[in-house]
């Protein structure tokens, strides 16, 4: 189990997924703030 996660590919994939999640989260927040700004 530990060896599997110590491999370079799983870590790269994990970082890529996390980066995509963070980018999507930031985009979602920015869109929400933009809509909120339009409502105000």
C-alpha positions, 0 to 999 in steps of 0.5 A: 500500500505504501509502496503504491503511493510512493511511486511517482505516477500516483503522486503526480496523478494525485497532485494533478487531481488536487490542482484541478480541484483547487482551480475548479474551487477558485473558479467556482468562488470567483463566479459566485462572487461575480454573481453576488456582485451583480445582485448587490 
